[in-house]
Amino acid sequence: MTPVIRQVCSSIALASALLLVGCATVSPDGGTASLQSIAHQLPTGPARHDAVFPRPGVDASAEISALLQLPLSADSAVRIARLNNPGLQQSLASQGVDITNAALASHPAKIKATQDAALLGAQVRKAWIRAVAAGQSAQTATGVKEAAEAGGELARRMARAGNWSPLQQARQQVFLADAAADLIRAQETAFSARERLTVLLGLWGQDAERYILPAQLPDLPDAPRNETDLERRVLERRQELTLAAVQWQRQLTRPAPRGSDALWDALGEAAHVRGLAVQARSEAREALFRYRTRYDLARHHDKEIVPLSRFINDEMVLRYNGMLSSVFDLLAESRAGAQAHARAMDARRDFWLADTDLDTVLSGLPLSFSDSAAESASTGSSSQPAGH
């Protein structure tokens, strides 16, 4: 550790100690109990029943360390991020007393705080999904390369024995070269996906290196979610629409406008409310349709394509054992099976991403916010929900 970094760390530790002393006489949780209660009401995807906020004066390092001891689940990732993400901490700190128990639940600062937490939860969950899926893809690419290496070695031996032509050997070497390139790309994707998740979690040093991701994504649910009355629920939670509607209702209680300018203003305000409602309804329908479509596609891969590929591979093994096909036919079929498996993994990843998008709109956030500014939100310039 360099002297500069050591000095910074010491300063942080001293500031934290002073903060703990200063806040101990105010409230053990920084007066955030009501904010925690509001957050529990949001369908924020992962950790739906475990919504938390960082509490000034409370050291969460022990809790974070305990969560990092086990393979990191999506729920644990969201909890760590909400306790440790610098962007969320800065956003909450900028609101100060406006998000404590002293402020009403309807205070704009509290609404913004809960939306920031919902946004961070969606971004972390999607980063976790992509990181796990990328790691799984890298493992598959490793297996494909190992099979290609075995085929390449066999091709070299057959060429040396005069049983294969240089052209046949070269074709087999192409498979190996492609598999090696695919593995490099998969490893790069997996590394980058993990780093994006690490930044959102606010981790560094040994914590960033030692956490373990699951080997694969969760299985598909037995049936898709049945979201009834979705559009109404989304309209109720979309805060910018609520604020615009309140302003419009105030306009209606005023005397009838006089003059062309006032009439045009009234028309514009009404159109603004209607435009927000049209957009919110459309995003709700799109999120639900995408969720159901990607569920059907992922289920199709799991129930139809992958079993068929596995059956074909088993039959090829039988034919090879009976000397009815060559080892190269078996290797070629193994590559085809790996490709089918990779497409199934991609379909499952896309389903869980769509599941998070659906929770995003149900949390009152625009659909685009589940992915927007994920990196800047984690480094201090937290992305803000629309209307704030």
VENUR-V587197 format. One record per run of one state. SS is the DSSP state (hx for helix, st for strand, lp for the rest). FROM is the first residue (numbers start at 1). TO is the last residue. If there is no record, write none. Layout:
BEGIN
SS_FROM_TO / SS_FROM_TO
END
This chain:
BEGIN
lp_1_2 / hx_3_24 / lp_25_32 / hx_33_40 / lp_41_60 / hx_61_67 / lp_68_71 / st_72_72 / lp_73_73 / hx_74_84 / lp_85_85 / hx_86_99 / lp_100_107 / hx_108_160 / lp_161_165 / hx_166_201 / lp_202_204 / hx_205_210 / lp_211_212 / st_213_213 / lp_214_229 / hx_230_237 / lp_238_238 / hx_239_252 / lp_253_259 / hx_260_321 / lp_322_326 / hx_327_362 / lp_363_366 / hx_367_370 / lp_371_373 / hx_374_378 / lp_379_388
END
